[in-house]
Amino acid sequence: MGGCLPRERRLVTPSLRPCSRGALAISLGPVNAVEILALASSLSLLAGWRLYFVTFVTGLAMKTGWIDLPEQLAALDVLANNWIIAIAGAGAIAEFFADKVAWIDSIWDSIHAFIRPVGGALLSLAIVDPGDPAWQVGSVLLGGGAALLAHAGKAGARTIVNASPEPYSNVAVSTGEDVATVGLLSLAIAYPVVAAVIAGVLVALSLWLVIAARRALRRVFAAVKSTSRDEP
């Protein structure tokens, strides 16, 4: 059928079809409670890594007609505002380069220790039905907590990577985060549950690596201190 279908409840079958603007629109289809929560959590987790990029891509995709939001997600229309897209795009460019330079990335992460969780909470609030106060509180806690968890794993891992004397590991890790964000963001639009599971595993893995690396560093420092004491 020609044209974009009206925003109404549909079966959960993401599909590509021609839109009136001549572009391909992604139909999210009706989104049940599980998928809404999965989409909110996955976008919030990604916001803990790349808040500006997630906001920019989502807003631009909606602006160009690539994403046809169902009725439940109509609140996300605000992301298609020209000013929000421009600000998010500028922030994404700045973050892309700042994240590649050792220690500057840690300063950037420190500045965004508050901004990313708030951004994740607002994204989650826009996705989850805002009509019920209980869901409002739950979505804010879900989004803010997910973004904070992802941010903590990213910032902690990056601090350890920055301790490496060579500069290439930092660029490699940052590029890996870029690729993971793009892939998971695309997956979240089509299959939110799968994306939420993968994002959760990646965040858990990053947190585990931070804990394991810190333990290893403590053992190294303890060994060095013990050796220095034994020397005459």
C-alpha positions as CSV (number, residue, x, y, z in Angstrom):
1,M,0.0,0.0,0.0
2,G,1.2,3.5,-0.7
3,G,1.9,6.1,1.9
4,C,2.6,5.7,5.6
5,L,0.0,4.0,7.7
6,P,-1.6,6.0,10.5
7,R,-0.1,5.7,14.0
8,E,-2.1,3.0,15.6
9,R,-1.6,-0.3,17.5
10,R,-0.2,-2.9,15.1
11,L,1.3,-6.3,15.5
12,V,5.0,-6.3,16.5
13,T,6.4,-6.8,13.1
14,P,9.1,-4.2,12.2
15,S,8.9,-3.6,8.5
16,L,10.2,-1.3,5.7
17,R,7.8,0.4,3.4
18,P,7.6,3.5,1.2
19,C,6.7,6.7,2.9
20,S,5.0,9.8,1.5
21,R,8.3,11.6,1.7
22,G,9.9,9.1,-0.7
23,A,12.0,7.5,2.0
24,L,11.7,4.1,3.7
25,A,9.9,4.3,7.0
26,I,10.6,1.8,9.7
27,S,7.3,0.7,11.3
28,L,7.8,-0.2,15.0
29,G,4.5,-1.9,15.0
30,P,2.5,-2.2,18.2
31,V,4.8,-2.1,21.0
32,N,3.7,-4.1,24.1
33,A,4.8,-3.4,27.6
34,V,7.8,-5.6,27.4
35,E,9.1,-4.1,24.2
36,I,8.5,-0.5,25.5
37,L,10.5,-1.2,28.6
38,A,13.2,-3.0,26.5
39,L,13.4,0.0,24.1
40,A,13.6,2.5,27.0
41,S,16.3,0.5,28.8
42,S,18.4,-0.1,25.6
43,L,18.3,3.6,24.6
44,S,19.1,4.6,28.1
45,L,22.0,2.3,28.3
46,L,23.3,3.6,25.0
47,A,22.9,7.1,26.3
48,G,25.3,6.2,29.0
49,W,27.9,5.7,26.3
50,R,26.9,8.2,23.6
51,L,24.1,10.4,24.7
52,Y,24.4,13.0,21.9
53,F,24.8,10.4,19.2
54,V,21.7,8.5,20.3
55,T,19.6,11.6,20.5
56,F,20.9,12.9,17.1
57,V,20.4,9.7,15.2
58,T,16.9,9.1,16.6
59,G,15.8,12.7,16.0
60,L,17.3,12.7,12.4
61,A,15.7,9.4,11.6
62,M,12.3,10.7,12.7
63,K,12.8,14.0,10.9
64,T,13.6,12.3,7.6
65,G,10.7,9.8,7.9
66,W,12.9,6.7,8.5
67,I,11.1,6.0,11.8
68,D,7.3,5.9,11.9
69,L,6.5,6.0,15.6
70,P,3.4,4.3,16.9
71,E,1.0,6.1,19.1
72,Q,2.6,5.0,22.3
73,L,5.9,6.7,21.4
74,A,4.5,10.0,20.1
75,A,6.3,11.9,22.9
76,L,9.6,11.2,21.1
77,D,8.5,13.6,18.4
78,V,10.3,16.3,20.3
79,L,13.6,14.8,19.3
80,A,12.9,15.7,15.7
81,N,13.0,19.4,16.5
82,N,15.6,21.2,14.4
83,W,17.3,22.8,17.4
84,I,17.6,19.5,19.3
85,I,19.0,17.8,16.2
86,A,21.6,20.6,15.7
87,I,22.7,20.6,19.4
88,A,22.8,16.8,19.6
89,G,24.8,16.7,16.3
90,A,27.3,19.3,17.6
91,G,27.6,17.4,20.9
92,A,28.1,14.1,19.0
93,I,31.0,15.5,17.0
94,A,32.7,17.0,20.0
95,E,32.3,13.7,21.9
96,F,33.6,11.7,19.0
97,F,37.0,13.5,19.1
98,A,37.2,14.1,22.8
99,D,36.6,10.4,23.4
100,K,39.7,9.4,21.3
101,V,42.3,11.4,23.4
102,A,43.6,9.9,26.6
103,W,42.6,11.7,29.8
104,I,40.6,14.2,27.9
105,D,38.0,11.4,27.6
106,S,38.1,11.0,31.4
107,I,37.5,14.7,31.8
108,W,34.6,14.5,29.4
109,D,33.2,11.6,31.3
110,S,33.5,13.4,34.6
111,I,31.6,16.4,33.1
112,H,28.9,14.1,31.9
113,A,28.6,12.0,35.0
114,F,25.4,13.9,35.8
115,I,24.3,14.8,32.2
116,R,24.1,11.2,30.8
117,P,21.9,9.7,33.6
118,V,19.6,12.7,33.3
119,G,19.5,12.3,29.5
120,G,18.8,8.6,29.9
121,A,16.0,9.3,32.3
122,L,14.4,11.8,30.0
123,L,14.6,9.4,27.0
124,S,13.0,6.7,29.1
125,L,10.3,9.0,30.3
126,A,9.5,10.0,26.7
127,I,9.3,6.4,25.6
128,V,7.2,5.0,28.5
129,D,3.6,6.1,28.8
130,P,3.7,9.3,30.7
131,G,0.0,9.2,31.7
132,D,0.5,7.1,34.8
133,P,2.5,8.6,37.7
134,A,3.7,5.2,38.7
135,W,5.1,4.6,35.2
136,Q,6.6,8.1,35.2
137,V,8.6,7.4,38.4
138,G,9.5,3.9,37.2
139,S,10.7,5.1,33.8
140,V,12.9,7.8,35.3
141,L,14.5,5.3,37.7
142,L,14.9,2.8,34.9
143,G,16.4,5.2,32.4
144,G,18.6,7.1,34.9
145,G,19.8,3.9,36.5
146,A,20.6,2.2,33.1
147,A,22.5,5.3,31.8
148,L,24.4,5.7,35.1
149,L,25.4,2.0,35.0
150,A,26.6,2.2,31.4
151,H,28.4,5.5,32.2
152,A,30.1,4.0,35.2
153,G,31.4,1.0,33.3
154,K,32.6,3.2,30.4
155,A,34.3,5.8,32.6
156,G,35.9,3.2,34.8
157,A,37.2,1.1,31.9
158,R,38.5,4.2,30.2
159,T,40.5,5.2,33.3
160,I,42.3,1.9,33.3
161,V,42.9,2.0,29.5
162,N,44.4,5.5,29.9
163,A,47.1,4.1,32.2
164,S,48.6,2.3,29.2
165,P,51.7,4.2,27.9
166,E,50.8,3.7,24.2
167,P,48.0,5.9,22.7
168,Y,46.4,3.3,20.4
169,S,44.5,1.3,22.9
170,N,42.3,4.3,23.8
171,V,41.4,4.9,20.2
172,A,40.6,1.3,19.7
173,V,38.3,1.1,22.7
174,S,36.6,4.3,21.8
175,T,36.1,3.1,18.2
176,G,34.7,-0.1,19.5
177,E,32.2,1.8,21.6
178,D,31.2,3.8,18.5
179,V,30.6,0.6,16.5
180,A,28.7,-1.0,19.3
181,T,26.5,2.0,19.8
182,V,25.6,2.2,16.1
183,G,24.8,-1.5,15.9
184,L,22.8,-1.6,19.1
185,L,20.9,1.6,18.2
186,S,19.8,0.1,14.9
187,L,18.9,-3.2,16.6
188,A,16.9,-1.4,19.3
189,I,14.7,0.2,16.7
190,A,13.8,-3.1,15.1
191,Y,14.2,-5.6,17.9
192,P,14.2,-3.7,21.3
193,V,14.2,-6.8,23.5
194,V,17.3,-8.3,21.8
195,A,19.1,-5.0,21.9
196,A,18.3,-4.6,25.6
197,V,19.7,-8.0,26.4
198,I,22.9,-7.4,24.4
199,A,23.4,-3.9,25.8
200,G,22.9,-5.3,29.3
201,V,25.5,-8.0,28.7
202,L,28.0,-5.5,27.4
203,V,27.5,-3.2,30.3
204,A,27.9,-6.1,32.8
205,L,31.0,-7.2,31.0
206,S,32.6,-3.7,31.1
207,L,31.8,-3.4,34.9
208,W,33.3,-6.9,35.5
209,L,36.5,-5.8,33.5
210,V,36.8,-2.7,35.6
211,I,36.5,-4.7,38.9
212,A,39.0,-7.3,37.6
213,A,41.5,-4.7,36.4
214,R,41.4,-2.8,39.7
215,R,42.0,-6.0,41.6
216,A,44.9,-6.8,39.4
217,L,46.3,-3.3,39.8
218,R,46.0,-3.5,43.6
219,R,48.0,-6.8,43.5
220,V,50.7,-5.2,41.3
221,F,51.0,-2.1,43.6
222,A,51.1,-4.4,46.7
223,A,53.9,-6.5,45.1
224,V,55.9,-3.4,44.1
225,K,55.5,-1.9,47.6
226,S,56.5,-5.2,49.2
227,T,59.6,-5.4,46.9
228,S,60.6,-1.8,47.7
229,R,60.4,-2.5,51.5
230,D,62.6,-5.6,51.2
231,E,65.3,-3.7,49.3
232,P,68.2,-2.5,51.6
